[in-house]
């Protein structure tokens, strides 16, 4: 995640994504939170049509501060 955007919990990530019209599961918000805390990239891998592009767009909007 962008160094200026710091989340204090997976729940905060979930709420922020919700504000960007993305309904994140607990699993997604936890993985995104851990990615930020560890400073590691995140690879979204799943079958077509499950929302990877939408997740990327929501994260992009969050980071466009």
MODAVEN-V491265 format. One line per field, one symbol per residue. ss: DSSP state (@ for helix, = for strand, . for the rest). psi: psi as a letter, one per 20 degrees, with the letter a starting at -180 (. if undefined). A space follows every 50 residues. Layout:
# MODAVEN-V491265
ss=???
psi=???
This chain:
# MODAVEN-V491265
ss=.........@@@@@@@@@@......@@@@@@@@@@@@@............ .@@@@@@@@@@@@..
psi=rphhopqirhhhgggghhhjkpoqrhgghgghghgghikqrpooprrqji jghhgggggghhim.
